[in-house]
Amino acid sequence: MSSTPALTRTLKLPSLVIFGLAYLTPLIVLGIFGVIASETGGASASAYLIALLAMLFTANSYGRMAAAYPVAGSAYTYVRKTIDGRVGFLVGWATMLDYLFLPMVIWLIGGSYLQAQFPAVPMPAWILGFIVLTTILNIIGIKVADRVNLVLMSFQILVIVFFVILSIASVSGDHGAGALVSATPFTGIGATPAGIAAGAAIAAYSFLGFDAVTTLTEETVEPRRTVPKAIMLIALIGGGIFVVVAYTVQLVNPGGVFENSDAAGFEIAQHIGGNLFGAIFLAALVIAQFTSGIAAQAAGSRLLYAMGRDGVLPRKIFGKLNERFSTPVFSILAIAVVGLIAMFMDVATSTSFINFGAFIAFIMVNVSVIVYWDRQRRAGNKLNTLLYVLCPAIGVLVIGFLLTQLDVHAVVIGSIWLVIGAVILALTTKGFKHQPSQMALEGVEESS
């Protein structure tokens, strides 16, 4: 029997759903509420509803691929196995923009909240604190991180529930109970189709992470059944929370006009619950960033591990598991080191490019499902055309549209990142003539 460390299957459906929701950070709907409300002219509920419907098509595709290829690696693995190893490398490279740098952004935002409340403590100290704590938890193991996520997510959801209740009480107290039933959060005041579409593109960013559970496939019990269910549940639950919160909070401020749209959540929290609830809300935002950081670092490290195990990244560094904890320690530490860059950046700059990689991955996973359907059809196996062709095709169109809505700087930086990846691929495959090196994973798949 081999003594080589392997990822341990301990996660079941509830743990995966909690992990995915922690990655989504449901409370972020209040963190960016002002931006979306302002963009849509007060129709934030419509923006989130459109984004939810759009994301469900891609969630379906991730579920199809997770059932077909139950191994770590997410979009990188799916594209490599269905289309081509070289295309898979480029998709994995693009995805790294999201998985590698998103934790950095999360820690930066959390540090910004804390520094604003405690200006005497320098920003780098807060960022370093986030990085050290999340890194230790992820190195010890996904089971420990899972338990911490459960406790902190419970508090986050509790704050959201109180926010909704206080919003309802505020609206009914000011305008009567009848004001609670209104189409205004969907139609806005002076809203335009273009504004709502732009708001939906922003709202879609809140869903980034429903796919992250696919990186934990090799740590999941019965992944072929569990992971697809988890993906859809995360998208539905997260989207449901976003729509409900956007609806009730928009009732408090129908016009979507704020003194500072970036801090609208805090402004509304003080309005509906006073200074005490405002302080609780800020504490919840910081905790939400912490739980999201745990999930984001865990997911990113599994992507680096999968690419290292395949040899497209240095296998001796990224393709190894720690013998004691059975976790990809070097990959976890690599993301921690990247996170240190947050000490020298601002939120606006750091968030300008991570969504480019996520949308590229979403498009290519949808394409992979269609290719997989065609391959199975040629082999004489019949698959549901609606789930394997029509839904993925709609997903490609919708995500393609959202990609065009990205800031021009995001597209430029993302394109440069892809060019760098293409150069590396050309050098390692002798001008694209050979497939990138990879490690056979048939045994992993069969054991799942």
MIKE-325855 format. One record per residue (C-alpha): residue number from 1; chain; x, y, z. Coordinates in steps of 0.001 Angstrom, whole numbers, plus 524288, in hexadecimal, padded with zeros to 5 digits. Example, Ala and Ser with C-alpha at 12.3 -4.5 7.8 and 13.67 -1.06 7.14 Angstrom:
2
REC  seq  mol      u      v      w
REC    1    A  8300C  7EE6C  81E78
REC    2    A  83566  7FBDC  81BE4
# end
This chain:
448
REC  seq  mol      u      v      w
REC    1    A  80000  80000  80000
REC    2    A  8053F  80D6B  7FC3D
REC    3    A  80828  816FC  80733
REC    4    A  8073F  822C9  7FE38
REC    5    A  7FED2  82D62  80478
REC    6    A  7F19A  82F69  7FE17
REC    7    A  7E66E  838F0  7FFCC
REC    8    A  7DD0E  8333B  809DE
REC    9    A  7CE94  8318E  806F9
REC   10    A  7C7A3  8379A  812AB
REC   11    A  7BE63  841C1  80CF0
REC   12    A  7AFEB  83F24  80B11
REC   13    A  7A538  84751  804BF
REC   14    A  7A2CF  850C4  8102F
REC   15    A  7B163  85392  81180
REC   16    A  7B2C9  8564E  802EF
REC   17    A  7A719  85F77  80306
REC   18    A  7AC79  866D3  80EDC
REC   19    A  7B9D2  867AA  80836
REC   20    A  7B3D2  86D00  7FBBA
REC   21    A  7AB6B  876E6  802E9
REC   22    A  7B740  87B3C  80ABD
REC   23    A  7BE66  87D6D  7FDE2
REC   24    A  7B2C9  88516  7F879
REC   25    A  7B209  88D0A  8051E
REC   26    A  7A33D  88FA8  80564
REC   27    A  7A55F  89C01  80D65
REC   28    A  7AC99  8A201  801E2
REC   29    A  79F3B  8A520  7FC00
REC   30    A  79E94  8AFE7  80645
REC   31    A  7ACC1  8B3B4  80445
REC   32    A  7AA7D  8B705  7F5EE
REC   33    A  79BEA  8BA15  7F6BF
REC   34    A  79DD2  8C8A1  7F4C1
REC   35    A  7A5A8  8C6B0  7E84C
REC   36    A  79B62  8BDDE  7E219
REC   37    A  78FEB  8C614  7E6C8
REC   38    A  7960E  8D248  7E119
REC   39    A  7996E  8CB88  7D448
REC   40    A  78BA1  8C626  7D27F
REC   41    A  78429  8D211  7D70C
REC   42    A  77E9B  8CAC1  7E2A1
REC   43    A  77BC8  8BDDC  7DBA3
REC   44    A  785D8  8B5B2  7E2F4
REC   45    A  77C78  8AA3C  7E4E5
REC   46    A  77B17  8A8DE  7D61D
REC   47    A  789D4  8A94D  7D469
REC   48    A  78BBD  89E10  7DDF6
REC   49    A  78065  89641  7D863
REC   50    A  78609  89745  7CAA0
REC   51    A  7938B  893AB  7CFAF
REC   52    A  78DF7  887D7  7D6DB
REC   53    A  7871B  882C4  7CABC
REC   54    A  7937C  884E6  7C2D3
REC   55    A  79C37  87DCC  7CC8E
REC   56    A  79344  871F2  7CD69
REC   57    A  79695  86E38  7BF69
REC   58    A  7A50C  86DFF  7C290
REC   59    A  7A29A  86751  7CFA3
REC   60    A  79BFF  85C67  7C81A
REC   61    A  7A811  85AE6  7BF91
REC   62    A  7B13C  85A2C  7CB32
REC   63    A  7A871  84FB9  7D0EF
REC   64    A  7A8C9  847AC  7C45F
REC   65    A  7B799  84848  7C3D8
REC   66    A  7B965  8459D  7D264
REC   67    A  7B18F  83919  7D0CA
REC   68    A  7B94E  8350C  7C4BE
REC   69    A  7C6D2  83869  7CA39
REC   70    A  7C6AD  837DF  7D928
REC   71    A  7D495  83CBB  7DB4D
REC   72    A  7DA92  84965  7E038
REC   73    A  7DD7A  853FD  7D64C
REC   74    A  7D02D  85993  7D2C5
REC   75    A  7CFA0  86075  7C57B
REC   76    A  7DDD2  85D2A  7C285
REC   77    A  7DB31  84E8E  7C3D2
REC   78    A  7CE44  84EBB  7BC7C
REC   79    A  7D3B7  855DD  7B0A5
REC   80    A  7E02E  84DC7  7B06F
REC   81    A  7D89F  84107  7B06C
REC   82    A  7CDF3  844CA  7A6C8
REC   83    A  7D468  84E16  79D23
REC   84    A  7E347  84E6A  79D94
REC   85    A  7EE46  84EE4  7A77B
REC   86    A  7F3BF  85B77  7A1B0
REC   87    A  7E69C  86250  7A26D
REC   88    A  7E501  85CD6  7B022
REC   89    A  7F1E5  862F8  7B41C
REC   90    A  7EDA5  87055  7AF1F
REC   91    A  7E080  86F35  7B617
REC   92    A  7E783  86B3A  7C28A
REC   93    A  7F0C4  8769B  7C0C3
REC   94    A  7E554  88006  7BEEC
REC   95    A  7DE63  87A3A  7CAAF
REC   96    A  7EA5D  87D06  7D2ED
REC   97    A  7E6F2  88B84  7D1B9
REC   98    A  7DAD7  88879  7D9AC
REC   99    A  7DF8D  87DB9  7E2C5
REC  100    A  7ED34  882EF  7E550
REC  101    A  7EA19  89152  7E723
REC  102    A  7DC46  89106  7ECB6
REC  103    A  7E0FA  88D8E  7FA77
REC  104    A  7E9E9  8995E  7F9C5
REC  105    A  7DE39  8A218  7F69A
REC  106    A  7D62B  89C09  8018A
REC  107    A  7E0DD  89E60  80B89
REC  108    A  7E2C7  8AC41  8068B
REC  109    A  7D456  8AF8D  8080B
REC  110    A  7D40E  8A9B3  815B0
REC  111    A  7E01B  8B162  8196C
REC  112    A  7D9F6  8BDCF  81406
REC  113    A  7CDE8  8BC49  81CAA
REC  114    A  7D620  8B9FF  828CC
REC  115    A  7DFB7  8C4EF  825D4
REC  116    A  7D462  8CE5A  82440
REC  117    A  7CF50  8CAAB  831AC
REC  118    A  7DCA9  8CA23  83843
REC  119    A  7E539  8D3FE  830FC
REC  120    A  7F01F  8D2D1  83AFD
REC  121    A  7F300  8C50F  8362B
REC  122    A  7F9D2  8C537  828D5
REC  123    A  7F32D  8BE72  81D73
REC  124    A  7FE51  8B48D  81B39
REC  125    A  7FC55  8AF53  82905
REC  126    A  7EE14  8AC09  82664
REC  127    A  7F132  8A5D8  81941
REC  128    A  7FC13  89DB0  81F2F
REC  129    A  7F2D6  89945  829EE
REC  130    A  7E8D2  8949D  81FFA
REC  131    A  7F333  88D5E  81829
REC  132    A  7F977  88693  823C7
REC  133    A  7ECA2  881D8  829B5
REC  134    A  7E69B  87CCE  81D16
REC  135    A  7F358  87670  818C8
REC  136    A  7F4C4  86F0D  82598
REC  137    A  7E6B0  86A3F  824F7
REC  138    A  7E823  865A7  816E4
REC  139    A  7F517  85EC5  81983
REC  140    A  7EF88  8576B  8252E
REC  141    A  7E4FE  85208  81C61
REC  142    A  7D849  85494  81555
REC  143    A  7D080  84E19  82053
REC  144    A  7D528  8582F  82A4F
REC  145    A  7D2DA  86350  820B4
REC  146    A  7C55E  85D92  81E34
REC  147    A  7C1C6  85E49  82CB7
REC  148    A  7C699  86C4C  82DE0
REC  149    A  7BEF9  86FF3  821A1
REC  150    A  7B27C  86A26  82762
REC  151    A  7B363  87262  833BF
REC  152    A  7B6E7  87F0B  82CC5
REC  153    A  7ACFE  87CEE  821DE
REC  154    A  7A25B  87B30  82C1E
REC  155    A  7A574  888B1  8319D
REC  156    A  7A5C9  88E92  82404
REC  157    A  79869  888F5  8209C
REC  158    A  79312  88DA0  82DB0
REC  159    A  7972C  89B9D  82AA6
REC  160    A  790D8  89AAF  81D35
REC  161    A  78425  895EF  82365
REC  162    A  7842F  8A139  82D11
REC  163    A  78741  8AAC5  8220D
REC  164    A  77B62  8A609  81A72
REC  165    A  77290  8A63F  82689
REC  166    A  776CF  8B404  82A40
REC  167    A  774F2  8B887  81C24
REC  168    A  76725  8B310  81C10
REC  169    A  76439  8B971  8293C
REC  170    A  76990  8C678  8246C
REC  171    A  76193  8C66C  817EC
REC  172    A  754E1  8C1FB  81E59
REC  173    A  756D4  8CBD6  8294F
REC  174    A  758F3  8D73A  81FFA
REC  175    A  74F48  8D3CA  8152E
REC  176    A  74664  8C90F  81A76
REC  177    A  74674  8BA68  81848
REC  178    A  74131  8BC02  80A77
REC  179    A  74E01  8C222  80630
REC  180    A  754BD  8B4F6  807EF
REC  181    A  74E6C  8AFFF  7FB65
REC  182    A  753EA  8B827  7F06D
REC  183    A  75964  8B6A4  7E2C9
REC  184    A  762B9  8C208  7E4CA
REC  185    A  76EA7  8B9B8  7E88A
REC  186    A  76D16  8B316  7DB42
REC  187    A  7690C  8BEBD  7D2EC
REC  188    A  770D5  8C954  7D9CA
REC  189    A  76EB2  8D7E1  7D883
REC  190    A  77314  8DC9E  7CB40
REC  191    A  779B9  8CF97  7C890
REC  192    A  77D94  8CBED  7BAAF
REC  193    A  77FC5  8BE82  7B479
REC  194    A  78E01  8C212  7B216
REC  195    A  78FCF  8C60B  7C04B
REC  196    A  7898E  8B98C  7C555
REC  197    A  79214  8B16E  7BC18
REC  198    A  79E3D  8B860  7C0F8
REC  199    A  799B9  8B622  7CEE5
REC  200    A  79799  8A7A9  7CC09
REC  201    A  7A59B  8A6BF  7C723
REC  202    A  7AA56  8AC69  7D40B
REC  203    A  7A109  8A3C9  7DBC1
REC  204    A  7A67B  897D1  7D4CF
REC  205    A  7B362  89A2E  7DBBC
REC  206    A  7AC7E  896BC  7E882
REC  207    A  7AA93  888E9  7E346
REC  208    A  7B8F1  88676  7E0A9
REC  209    A  7BC40  87ABA  7E8F3
REC  210    A  7B0AB  87193  7E6C7
REC  211    A  7BA2F  86A0C  7DE24
REC  212    A  7C4AB  869A1  7E8AD
REC  213    A  7BF60  85D2D  7EED1
REC  214    A  7C3C9  855AB  7E2CD
REC  215    A  7D1CB  857A5  7E778
REC  216    A  7CE5F  84F72  7F385
REC  217    A  7C966  843D5  7EBB1
REC  218    A  7D415  83ABB  7F08A
REC  219    A  7D0B5  83E2B  7FE9D
REC  220    A  7C230  83B90  7FCBE
REC  221    A  7BAAA  82F39  8000F
REC  222    A  7B3D0  829D3  7F3DE
REC  223    A  7B7D8  83590  7EB8D
REC  224    A  7B09F  83190  7DF24
REC  225    A  7A3B6  833C3  7E623
REC  226    A  7A774  83D4C  7F0E2
REC  227    A  7AEEC  847C4  7E953
REC  228    A  7A48D  84A67  7DEC0
REC  229    A  79A13  84BA3  7E94A
REC  230    A  7A2AF  854D2  7F12D
REC  231    A  7A565  85D95  7E572
REC  232    A  796FE  85F9B  7E262
REC  233    A  79354  8616B  7F0C1
REC  234    A  79DFD  86BA6  7F2A7
REC  235    A  79993  8734F  7E6B8
REC  236    A  78B30  8726B  7EA95
REC  237    A  78D06  87568  7F911
REC  238    A  796D8  8803F  7F689
REC  239    A  78E72  88614  7EBD3
REC  240    A  78245  8851F  7F439
REC  241    A  7890D  88C66  7FF44
REC  242    A  78DD7  896D1  7F5D8
REC  243    A  7804D  8992A  7EFEA
REC  244    A  7792F  89975  7FD0D
REC  245    A  7831F  8A295  80351
REC  246    A  78383  8AB79  7F76A
REC  247    A  7749C  8AC1D  7F746
REC  248    A  772CC  8AF7B  805AA
REC  249    A  77E42  8B8DD  8069E
REC  250    A  77A3D  8BFBB  7FA0C
REC  251    A  76D0B  8C271  8006E
REC  252    A  77443  8CA5A  80AD3
REC  253    A  77A64  8D2D8  80047
REC  254    A  77201  8D1A7  7F3EA
REC  255    A  779CB  8DB61  7EBF1
REC  256    A  7870D  8D523  7EDCA
REC  257    A  78D66  8E242  7F0FE
REC  258    A  79782  8E285  7FBF6
REC  259    A  7A175  8EC05  80163
REC  260    A  7ABE3  8E1AB  7FEDF
REC  261    A  7A76E  8D616  7F6AF
REC  262    A  7B382  8CE40  7FAA4
REC  263    A  7AF3D  8CEE8  808EB
REC  264    A  7A08E  8CE33  806BE
REC  265    A  79F33  8C1B0  80EB5
REC  266    A  7A4B4  8C83A  81ADA
REC  267    A  79C5B  8D446  81873
REC  268    A  78FED  8CC20  817B8
REC  269    A  793F8  8C3DC  8237D
REC  270    A  794E0  8D017  82BD1
REC  271    A  787F0  8D512  82681
REC  272    A  78037  8C8C3  829A3
REC  273    A  78735  8C47E  8361E
REC  274    A  78EEA  8CFDC  83BA6
REC  275    A  79D66  8D086  83ECD
REC  276    A  79D90  8C388  84609
REC  277    A  79885  8BBE2  83A5F
REC  278    A  7A1A5  8C3A4  8319D
REC  279    A  7AD0F  8BEC2  839B9
REC  280    A  7A7EC  8B0CB  83957
REC  281    A  7A688  8B1DD  82AA5
REC  282    A  7B4AA  8B633  8290D
REC  283    A  7B924  8AAF4  831B6
REC  284    A  7B14C  8A17E  82963
REC  285    A  7B784  8A6CF  81CF4
REC  286    A  7C513  8A44D  8226D
REC  287    A  7C142  89687  8269E
REC  288    A  7BB5B  89430  81931
REC  289    A  7C849  897E7  812EF
REC  290    A  7CF4B  88E6E  81BFD
REC  291    A  7C68B  882DD  8187E
REC  292    A  7C748  88654  80A26
REC  293    A  7D615  886F9  80B28
REC  294    A  7D6A6  87943  810E4
REC  295    A  7CE69  873D7  805C8
REC  296    A  7D56B  87B74  7FB1A
REC  297    A  7E2FD  87759  7FF9E
REC  298    A  7DEBD  86913  800CB
REC  299    A  7D8EB  8691E  7F31B
REC  300    A  7E492  87006  7ECFE
REC  301    A  7EE33  866B8  7F33F
REC  302    A  7E6EB  85B00  7ED85
REC  303    A  7E7D5  860DD  7DFE7
REC  304    A  7F689  862DF  7E176
REC  305    A  7F7A5  85507  7E6D7
REC  306    A  7F057  84F3F  7DB40
REC  307    A  7F8DF  85699  7D17C
REC  308    A  8051C  852E7  7D91B
REC  309    A  80131  84493  7D9A3
REC  310    A  7FF67  844DA  7CAE8
REC  311    A  80CE1  84AE9  7C930
REC  312    A  80860  8577F  7C2BC
REC  313    A  80D5E  85E50  7CF03
REC  314    A  819AD  85974  7D620
REC  315    A  81549  84C44  7DB5E
REC  316    A  81F1D  84BCC  7E68B
REC  317    A  819B7  8587F  7EBE6
REC  318    A  80B30  858DF  7E8C8
REC  319    A  80812  84A8F  7E63E
REC  320    A  80B3E  84592  7F3DD
REC  321    A  802E3  843A5  7FFFA
REC  322    A  8079C  8451A  80DDB
REC  323    A  80918  8379C  8140B
REC  324    A  8036B  83BBB  8212E
REC  325    A  7F7C4  843D4  81CEF
REC  326    A  7F58C  83EAC  80F05
REC  327    A  7F41D  84C9F  80A1A
REC  328    A  7FB6B  853C0  7FF18
REC  329    A  8039F  85BFC  8085A
REC  330    A  80C79  86243  7FE1F
REC  331    A  800AF  8663A  7F5F2
REC  332    A  7FA1E  86C01  80207
REC  333    A  8068D  87376  8056F
REC  334    A  807E0  87851  7F768
REC  335    A  7FA80  87EAF  7F835
REC  336    A  7FE36  8846C  80573
REC  337    A  80A64  88A86  7FF6B
REC  338    A  80255  8903B  7F43A
REC  339    A  7F92F  895BE  7FE8B
REC  340    A  80444  89E01  803F6
REC  341    A  8032B  8A651  7F7AB
REC  342    A  7F6AB  8ABC1  7FDAF
REC  343    A  7FF2F  8B417  80693
REC  344    A  802F4  8BC42  7FACC
REC  345    A  7F611  8BCE2  7F34F
REC  346    A  7E892  8C2D9  7F445
REC  347    A  7DB80  8BC0A  7F2B8
REC  348    A  7D7FE  8C25D  7E5B6
REC  349    A  7E497  8BE23  7DF0E
REC  350    A  7E4E6  8B06C  7E49B
REC  351    A  7D6ED  8AD26  7E0C2
REC  352    A  7D82A  8B224  7D2D6
REC  353    A  7DCC9  8A591  7CC93
REC  354    A  7D90B  89968  7D470
REC  355    A  7CBAB  89823  7CE0C
REC  356    A  7D1B8  89717  7C08D
REC  357    A  7D766  889D3  7C3D9
REC  358    A  7CADB  88525  7CA42
REC  359    A  7C29B  8886B  7BE5A
REC  360    A  7CC4A  881D3  7B520
REC  361    A  7CB53  87591  7BD90
REC  362    A  7BC6E  87623  7BDB0
REC  363    A  7BBC2  8771F  7AEE2
REC  364    A  7C52E  86BDF  7ACAC
REC  365    A  7BE6B  862D7  7B671
REC  366    A  7B1AF  86500  7AF0A
REC  367    A  7B8B5  861C7  7A25D
REC  368    A  7BE9E  855A8  7A8C1
REC  369    A  7B12F  8504F  7ABF2
REC  370    A  7AD02  85174  79DB7
REC  371    A  7B989  84AD3  79928
REC  372    A  7B796  84011  7A33F
REC  373    A  7A997  83E04  79E69
REC  374    A  7AE5F  83CB7  79069
REC  375    A  7B903  8331A  7946C
REC  376    A  7AF46  82ABD  79BCB
REC  377    A  7A5C2  82B52  7905C
REC  378    A  7B039  82643  78726
REC  379    A  7B2F4  81B47  790C2
REC  380    A  7A4A9  81761  7908B
REC  381    A  7A0FE  81D26  79DCE
REC  382    A  79509  825D4  79E6B
REC  383    A  7950B  8319B  7A782
REC  384    A  78A6E  83BA6  7AA3C
REC  385    A  78B39  845B8  79F49
REC  386    A  78511  8505E  7A7AD
REC  387    A  78F20  84F04  7B299
REC  388    A  79AFD  84C14  7AA22
REC  389    A  798B6  854D6  79E45
REC  390    A  78E36  85F3B  79F9D
REC  391    A  79132  863CA  7AD87
REC  392    A  79FFC  86466  7AB40
REC  393    A  79DEB  86BBE  79E67
REC  394    A  795A2  875E4  7A579
REC  395    A  7A022  87660  7AFFB
REC  396    A  7AA80  879A8  7A5CC
REC  397    A  7A244  884C9  7A05E
REC  398    A  79EC1  88A71  7ADA4
REC  399    A  7AC81  889EA  7B352
REC  400    A  7B1F2  88F0C  7A681
REC  401    A  7A914  89ACD  7A7F9
REC  402    A  7AD74  89CE5  7B60C
REC  403    A  7BB95  89C38  7B172
REC  404    A  7B8FE  8A7B4  7A862
REC  405    A  7B3FA  8AF83  7B3FD
REC  406    A  7C0F1  8AECD  7BB3E
REC  407    A  7C90E  8BAF7  7BD41
REC  408    A  7D28A  8BD2F  7B20B
REC  409    A  7DE11  8BC66  7BB76
REC  410    A  7D991  8AEE7  7BFBB
REC  411    A  7D944  8AA44  7B1AD
REC  412    A  7E6C4  8AFE2  7AECB
REC  413    A  7ED16  8AA13  7BB03
REC  414    A  7E62A  89D18  7B8E5
REC  415    A  7EA8A  89C8B  7AAB6
REC  416    A  7F8A3  89F51  7AE7C
REC  417    A  7F7D2  89464  7B894
REC  418    A  7F2DD  88B0E  7AE06
REC  419    A  7FDE6  88EF5  7A4D1
REC  420    A  807DE  88BEA  7AF71
REC  421    A  80178  87EA2  7B143
REC  422    A  801D1  87C27  7A2AA
REC  423    A  81060  87F4B  7A243
REC  424    A  8130F  875DF  7AD74
REC  425    A  80AEF  86B77  7A6B3
REC  426    A  81226  86D7D  799E1
REC  427    A  81F4F  86BF4  7A08D
REC  428    A  81B6B  85FB6  7A80E
REC  429    A  814CA  858FA  79C80
REC  430    A  81EC3  85C9B  7920C
REC  431    A  815F8  865E2  78AB8
REC  432    A  80916  85F54  78E81
REC  433    A  80D41  852BC  787B0
REC  434    A  80BE6  84A54  793D2
REC  435    A  8021C  84920  79EBD
REC  436    A  805EC  84EDF  7ABF8
REC  437    A  80B4E  844A8  7B52A
REC  438    A  8013C  83E74  7BDF4
REC  439    A  7FFDC  833A0  7C7C2
REC  440    A  7F630  828A1  7C560
REC  441    A  7EA74  82A29  7CE54
REC  442    A  7E284  81E4E  7CA57
REC  443    A  7E4C6  817F2  7D78D
REC  444    A  7DFC1  823F1  7DE8A
REC  445    A  7D396  82456  7D63C
REC  446    A  7D0B0  815EC  7D79C
REC  447    A  7D230  81660  7E671
REC  448    A  7C803  82113  7E749
# end
